[in-house]
């Protein structure tokens, strides 16, 4: 099974045998890979009932719930890592969600589509329209992405919050790209954070 | 060698059972069935717990009604609870009337039925009786305990009372306590039974049972098992057909003019053929007393502290008897306790009864969860 590129980066950087909470875990592809390949004790939180059922059918422990509401139920320091992949921009309060991630997990992986990628910029600048790209495939009225964020926005945000960036990876067309001019060139970013 | 402890239609007479209400039963009978073979290491046993009016005939014909087992669609070779892999045990709960000790049983002290001298029991008492049964069967640890509705409460109580004896726990359409509304509906049922002159303080075993009261109790309860939308879709305001008028008509009397009335009356009547009114009183009482948090200093999470049991909690979106919020309260406690827990709210038009009916999402979840056991 091939993981989505951002998930593959996360999977490769999670310490074997650790405890992981995957927030917005979808059908559990990452959790299953972490369990099967790295002996990780993985738990998941997912909004969509069909995805939860698929993950449960894989034998994974997944709770149907909402990152905006249900992260408050988790006790502090319960996990080595909290993972939020492609979900931050869909939450009502990304700042509160990020606080919870770093309360629940010793470290947090956060991945999101970069709204400052050149194609997005071009679409707005030349087309005057909200971008519809491979990574942002839905029109403005149907997209779940309600808090678009750029790599530089995110860097600035974690800095003001005193959050340490332990690692950052940038992707363009599914391949890793350099940190140089990532805010312009990368479609997608993965950050490893620590309080 | 056939082991006489396993198979259909078994009854075990077990030892003394101390009860939550104080006192004890000197010995308890537990009627049960098993399906599938127990592995030599006894590690493949799944206990299936039944609901208020259920019984041990999960996948075999009911001896009185001849109807298929109440969970025959879930349990059997190749089914979600696959008896080619698992040894399924289903026991009639303490207080019931299908062979386990209950108010209709003979009190050895008097040679007469216990009737209302039977002690008031709790969900945990039912679970402890099942624990004695597992001892009798030589099963130290369950691969899983599975139950819907009151069966889910037993499953939760199992995980809280005997955490070392339960590897996995499946709780379907259930709750960790009875709400005021749950208690209120049960009180209607109990009052209907006790208002029937044939109830006679519970001493009716030598004559006519209080069938009218029990039927009304069942009618009231049955409404809570169905969704409003389900009732509307099935019956709406449709009138009952009659020999002289297949479309039915209002009689301007009090016959069952509406189809829903006729249906409920039928449900009530059919129930009295297979269930004992006093058992209904005792089991509804046990349900009303159930509050798992209360047994653990008021904190539900304490019930699961340090547990290594895997949990699977399922609710249905149209269940208003034990709504999703009750399942979420369980999940909240499991999360706080750090337990390995899964939860999903499935869609179904059938209300609380969904766990008994054709619900493909449930089959998939149960099969997946159990199949993932080591």
Interface residues (C-beta under 8 A of the other chain):
Chain A: X41 X43 X49 X52 X53 X55 X56 X57 X58 X59 X60 X61 X62 X63 X64 X65 X73 X74 X75 X78
Chain B: X310 X312 X331 X332 X335 X336 X338 X340 X341 X342 X343 X344 X345 X346 X347 X361 X364 X365 X367 X368 X369 X371 X372 X373
